[in-house]
Amino acid sequence: MAGAGSRFTSLDVGPIGEKGERQPKEDAEASTLMNHPFEIPNAVRFESGPGGLVRAIVSTPAVEGELYLHGAHVTRWTPRGQRPVLFLSSKSLFAPDKAIRGGVPVIFPWFGARSDGQPGPAHGFARTQAWTVLETQLRDDGTVEIALSLAPNKTSRDLGFTDFQLRLRVIFGAVLEMELETHNHASTPLVYEQALHTYFAISDVRQVAVSGLENTAYIDKTGGFQRRVQGDTPLRISKETDQVHQSTTASCVIHDPEWNRRIIVEKSGSNTTVVWNPWIEKTKSLADMATDEWQQMICVETVNAAGDAVHLAPGATHKMRASIRLA
């Protein structure tokens, strides 16, 4: 139920002018920031961030958060009195045609390289598109909800995706809740992969452990895509790691003894969990990541990929949810 502070009009980074023309990006941004159609006093404000990308800043007694319209990308969720929970690279690029490095990239409609022989960017197109804000709410429990959508555009149509609708709902509070909803408007099934590719901030990747994936089968992408089985102990990182754990709906816990905390990741509508860390050499090849930052992050991702790709019937809707909290 919406609280007293709610905004339901629609905002995009490129509004239509009075005579029906599309405004230039600079004018559109200035209009967006001047009008603040989704601002909620003492809870949500919109501003121009690095690279001129518009972002929502969430600030309440319980939490601080940040979400870019570019990619519908959550880049900060920090409960008051806690260390940052999400990792954001100090060298991340902030540009309309680049993905933000860190936070929670939204991956759709394929995960990794496109596998059907057709061209397309790694991890699909959703993470580099301008999403539309649908509403903001200050809920009765003090949490803040932001809803955004992505409809077909020239980029998606050129890649063969013409009849879908994405909606991302994010709730900032003591718990970070994210729900990615996909609707198939076509008369034929929509087959796609998706992810909430969450980067977590940690003390040292060599000291943490991830529980919840014991005895699961996974694809080892750094080991020639061989299929392996995780042992009966928590996963630890000692080298470049890119593991696609399949047929698992289990919650995961990141144990970080140095920071004396556990990060609990619960999910639904997801049958894949991916664990990723680029380690030393891979990080050196990443222009948007400092050479030592591999130590400070681990990705534990809520995913449907490979054999768990979604087959969505005509007119149907699928929801994938992730919930993150500290303990």
Secondary structure, DSSP 8 states (H G I E B T S, - for coil): ---SEEE-S-B-SS-B-TTS-B--HHHHHHHHHHH-TT-BTTTEEEEE-GGG-EEEEEE-SSEEEEEETBTTEEEEEEETTS--SB-B-TT----TTS--SBSB-EEBS-SSS--SS----TTBSGGGSB-EEEEEEE-TTS-EEEEEEE---HHHHHTT--SEEEEEEEEESSSEEEEEEEEE-SSS-EEE-EEE--EEE-S-TTT-EEES-TT-EEEETTTTTEEEE--SS-EE-SS-EEEEEES----EEEEETTTTEEEEEEEES--EEEEEE-HHHHHHT-TTS-TTGGGGEEEEEEEE-GGG-EEE-TT-EEEEEEEEEE-
